Amino acid sequence: MPNATHISYYHLCHRKLWLFSNGLNMENQSDLVAEGKWIHEHSYGRRSERYKEIDLGDVKIDFFDVRTRMVHETKKSNKREYAHVAQLKYYIYKLEEAGIDVKGGILEYPKLREREEVFLSDTDRNNILLWVRETQDIMNLDVCPVLEKKSLCKRCAYHDFCFSNETCLP
């Protein structure tokens, strides 16, 4: 079963999804990822006093406000991506699946000083089933998907690997 990171990568880059799911984790060496963790941990200092962390095994939700029934997801990006919305919708879906009453979610962009409310519709629930199936199909491919050059490549932790002419073998 894919986790929320897999769902996010499915929307960003199928190659990144495959590499990550097949054990090539470049995230722990990325300054951009380290910056994102710092922003996540320091942007809302008193958050841990007010919100609860939920670990469902394949999904770990850092901040859930039990009073408002909203999931909060912080992103370091200075650009909104649909992958962020998809990841948050997947969190909401997984909470519902676990029998937890959840109203929706809030994407928080501290660098942009913006917030976006996200809710789950019946259409979204059907789409998530498709995302999960297609994500699993990509993860189970015998070979890595071909490189698709995108504007987000230059900020990706896998950039050096993808552009070094390395081959992708499991």
Buried (B, 14 or more C-beta within 10 A) or exposed (E): EBBBBBBBBBBBBBBBBBBBBBEBEBBEEBEEBEEBEEBBEEBBEEBEEEBEEBEBEEBEBBBBBEEEBBBBBBBBBEEBBEBBBBBBBBBBBBBEEEEBEBEBBBBBBBEEEEEBEBEBEEEBBEBBEEBBEBBBEBBEBEEBBEBEEEEBBEEBBBBEBBEEEEEBEE
